Amino acid sequence: FPADMFPNEEGGPEPDWVITEREQFSDFRDLNKDGKMDKEEIQRWILPQDYDHALAEARHLVYESDVDKDQKLTKEEVLNNWNMFVGSQATNYGEDLTRNHDEL
């Protein structure tokens, strides 16, 4: 999969994301360590049973937008990273940002 996204034809160093994907594959996705993903491994990867998608998306939005790393988003931080929020299912693809919120 990483080779499809980044064919390293020049033989140079791999980007960090490729290295991370290889580690994710070997550590978490290839559960039986056979070097490929079978049907069960793919199913667990795509639909993990113990994974909260909403919580993960919320954490992702905060991580990417919280410039001062205080675990709180200011209106300015949200507006500076608006494209992340309007593209997120967690904000109903931006629709929820148009409503008044007391927490903002």
Contact map, one row per residue, 1 for C-alpha under 8 A:
11111000000000000000000000000000000000000000000000000000000000000000000000000000000000000000000000000000
11111110000000000100110000000000000000000000000000000000000000000000000000000000000000000000000000000000
11111111000000000000000000000000000000000000000000000000000000000000000000000000000000000000000000000000
11111110000000000000000000000000000000000000000000000000000000000000000000000000000000000000000000000000
11111110000000000000000000000000000000000000000000000000000000000000000000000000000000000000000000000000
01111111000000000100000000000000000000000000000000000000000000000000000000000000000000000000000000000000
01111111100000000000000000000000000000000000000000000000000000000000000000000000000000000000000000000000
00100111111101000000000000000000000000000000000000000000000000000000000000000000000000000000000000000000
00000011111000000000000000000000000000000000000000000000000000000000000000000000000000000000000000000000
00000001111100000000000000000000000000000000000000000000000000000000000000000000000000000000000000000000
00000001111110000000000000000000000000000000000000000000000000000000000000000000000000000000000000000000
00000001011111000000000000000000000000000000000000000000000000000000000000000000000000000000000000000000
00000000001111100000000000000000000000000000000000000000000000000000000000000000000000000000000000000000
00000001000111110110000000000000000000000000000000000000000000000000000000000000000000000000000000000000
00000000000011111110000000000000000000000000000000000000000000000000000000000000000000000000000000000000
00000000000001111111000000000000000000000000000000000000000000000000000000000000000000000000000000000000
00000000000000111111100000000000000000000000000000000000000000000000000000000000000000000000000000000000
01000100000001111111110000000000000000000000000000000000000000000000000000000000000000000000000000000000
00000000000001111111111000000000000000000000000000000000000000000000000000000000000000000000000000000000
00000000000000011111111100000000000000000000000000000000000000000000000000000000000000000000000000000000
01000000000000001111111110000000000000000000000000000000000000000000000000000000000000000000000000000000
01000000000000000111111111000000000000000000000000000000000000000000000000000000000000000000000000000000
00000000000000000011111111110000000000000000000000000000000000000000000000000000000000000000000000000000
00000000000000000001111111111000000000000000000000000000000000000000000000000000000000000000000000000000
00000000000000000000111111111100000000000000000000000000000000000000000000000000000000000000000000000000
00000000000000000000011111111110101000000000000000000000000000000000000000000000000000000000000000000000
00000000000000000000001111111110000000000000000000000000000000000000000000000000000000000000000000000000
00000000000000000000001111111110000000000000000000000000000000000000000000000000000000000000000000000000
00000000000000000000000111111110000010001100100000000000000000000000000000000000000000000000000000000000
00000000000000000000000011111111111110001000000000000000000000000000000000000000000000000000000000000000
00000000000000000000000001111111100000001000000000000000000000000000000000000000000000000000000000000000
00000000000000000000000000000111110000000000000000000000000000000000000000000000000000000000000000000000
00000000000000000000000001000111111100000000000000000000000000000000000000000000000000000000000000000000
00000000000000000000000000000101111110000000000000000000000000000000000000000000000000000000000000000000
00000000000000000000000001000100111110000000000000000000000000000000000000000000000000000000000000000000
00000000000000000000000000000100111111000000000000000000000000000000000000000000000000000000000000000000
00000000000000000000000000001100011111111100000000000000000000000000000000000000000000000000000000000000
00000000000000000000000000000000000111111100000000000000000000000000000000000000000000000000000000000000
00000000000000000000000000000000000011111110000000000000000000000000000000000000000000000000000000000000
00000000000000000000000000000000000011111111000000000000000000000000000000000000000000000000000000000000
00000000000000000000000000001110000011111111100000000000000000000000000000000000000000000000000000000000
00000000000000000000000000001000000011111111110000000000000000000000000000000000000000000000000000000000
00000000000000000000000000000000000000111111111100000000000000000000000000000000000000000000000000000000
00000000000000000000000000000000000000011111111110000000000000000000000000000000000000000000000000000000
00000000000000000000000000001000000000001111111100000000000000000000000000000000000000000000000000000000
00000000000000000000000000000000000000000111111100000000000000000000000000000000000000000000000000000000
00000000000000000000000000000000000000000011111110000000000000000000000000000000000000000000000000000000
00000000000000000000000000000000000000000011111111100000000000000000000000000000000000000000000000000000
00000000000000000000000000000000000000000001001111100000000000000000000000000000000000000000000000000000
00000000000000000000000000000000000000000000000111110000000000000000000000000000000000000000000000000000
00000000000000000000000000000000000000000000000111111001000000000000000000000000000000000000000000000000
00000000000000000000000000000000000000000000000001111111000000000000000000000000000000000000000000000000
00000000000000000000000000000000000000000000000000111111100000000000000000000000000000000000000000000000
00000000000000000000000000000000000000000000000000011111110000000000000000000000000000000100000000000000
00000000000000000000000000000000000000000000000000011111111000000000000000000000000000000000000000000000
00000000000000000000000000000000000000000000000000111111111100000000000000000000000000000000000000000000
00000000000000000000000000000000000000000000000000001111111110000000000000000000000000010100000000000000
00000000000000000000000000000000000000000000000000000111111111000000000000000000000000000100000000000000
00000000000000000000000000000000000000000000000000000011111111100000000000000000000000000000000000000000
00000000000000000000000000000000000000000000000000000001111111110000000000000000000000000000000000000000
00000000000000000000000000000000000000000000000000000000111111111000000000000000000110000000000000000000
00000000000000000000000000000000000000000000000000000000011111111100001110000000000000000000000000000000
00000000000000000000000000000000000000000000000000000000001111111100101000000000000000000000000000000000
00000000000000000000000000000000000000000000000000000000000111111110000000000000000000000000000000000000
00000000000000000000000000000000000000000000000000000000000011111110000010001101100000000000000000000000
00000000000000000000000000000000000000000000000000000000000001111111111110001000000000000000000000000000
00000000000000000000000000000000000000000000000000000000000000011111100000001000000000000000000000000000
00000000000000000000000000000000000000000000000000000000000000000111110000000000000000000000000000000000
00000000000000000000000000000000000000000000000000000000000000100111111100000000000000000000000000000000
00000000000000000000000000000000000000000000000000000000000000000101111100000000000000000000000000000000
00000000000000000000000000000000000000000000000000000000000001100100111110000000000000000000000000000000
00000000000000000000000000000000000000000000000000000000000001000100111111000000000000000000000000000000
00000000000000000000000000000000000000000000000000000000000001001100001111111100000000000000000000000000
00000000000000000000000000000000000000000000000000000000000000000000000111111100000000000000000000000001
00000000000000000000000000000000000000000000000000000000000000000000000011111110000000000000000000000001
00000000000000000000000000000000000000000000000000000000000000000000000011111111000000000000000000000000
00000000000000000000000000000000000000000000000000000000000000001110000011111111100000000000000000000000
00000000000000000000000000000000000000000000000000000000000000001000000011111111110010000000000000000000
00000000000000000000000000000000000000000000000000000000000000000000000000111111110000000000000000000000
00000000000000000000000000000000000000000000000000000000000000001000000000011111110000000000000000000000
00000000000000000000000000000000000000000000000000000000000000001000000000001111111110000000000000000000
00000000000000000000000000000000000000000000000000000000000000000000000000000111111111000000000000000000
00000000000000000000000000000000000000000000000000000000000000000000000000000000111111100000000000000000
00000000000000000000000000000000000000000000000000000000000010000000000000000000111111110000000000000000
00000000000000000000000000000000000000000000000000000000000010000000000000000100111111110110110000000000
00000000000000000000000000000000000000000000000000000000000000000000000000000000011111110011111010000000
00000000000000000000000000000000000000000000000000000000000000000000000000000000001111111000110000000000
00000000000000000000000000000000000000000000000000000000100000000000000000000000000111111111110000000000
00000000000000000000000000000000000000000000000000000000000000000000000000000000000000111111100000000000
00000000000000000000000000000000000000000000000000000100110000000000000000000000000010011111100000000000
00000000000000000000000000000000000000000000000000000000000000000000000000000000000011011111111110000000
00000000000000000000000000000000000000000000000000000000000000000000000000000000000001011111111100000000
00000000000000000000000000000000000000000000000000000000000000000000000000000000000011111111111100000000
00000000000000000000000000000000000000000000000000000000000000000000000000000000000011110011111111000000
00000000000000000000000000000000000000000000000000000000000000000000000000000000000001000011111111100000
00000000000000000000000000000000000000000000000000000000000000000000000000000000000000000011111111100000
00000000000000000000000000000000000000000000000000000000000000000000000000000000000001000010011111110000
00000000000000000000000000000000000000000000000000000000000000000000000000000000000000000000011111110000
00000000000000000000000000000000000000000000000000000000000000000000000000000000000000000000001111111000
00000000000000000000000000000000000000000000000000000000000000000000000000000000000000000000000011111100
00000000000000000000000000000000000000000000000000000000000000000000000000000000000000000000000000111111
00000000000000000000000000000000000000000000000000000000000000000000000000000000000000000000000000011111
00000000000000000000000000000000000000000000000000000000000000000000000000000000000000000000000000001111
00000000000000000000000000000000000000000000000000000000000000000000000001100000000000000000000000001111
